[in-house]
Amino acid sequence: MINTTKIKSYIGFAIKMRKATFGVDGIKTCRHKIYIVLYDESLASNSRKKLSDFCLNNNIKHCLLDFSLSELTKRSNVKAVAIEDESLASAISKCMEVQHE
């Protein structure tokens, strides 16, 4: 079972460290190295395709979350977030891999 509490904590740490970029357009124009992109169910299919293509072209891991990023970040309309910290991104990846097994 996926540990959403840990993932939420890691995203919170990334935001506090200023190592998070929000939104599809923000992610696509980000000048920092992105290690993982997370998005939720509310992201439109067209935006999902754009984000997926961007991640595949730049060899970035991307995952669908089963909770709302807007509620977590306490910002309106946040549907995608990029993590720019390698250790937090790998910790999130490990939590996500538990789900797939």
Secondary structure, 3 states (H helix, E strand, C coil): CCCHHHHHHHHHHHHHCCCEEECHHHHHCCCCCCCEEEECCCCCHHHHHHHHHHHHHCCCEEEECCCCHHHHHCCCCCCEEEECCHHHHHHHHHHHHHHHC
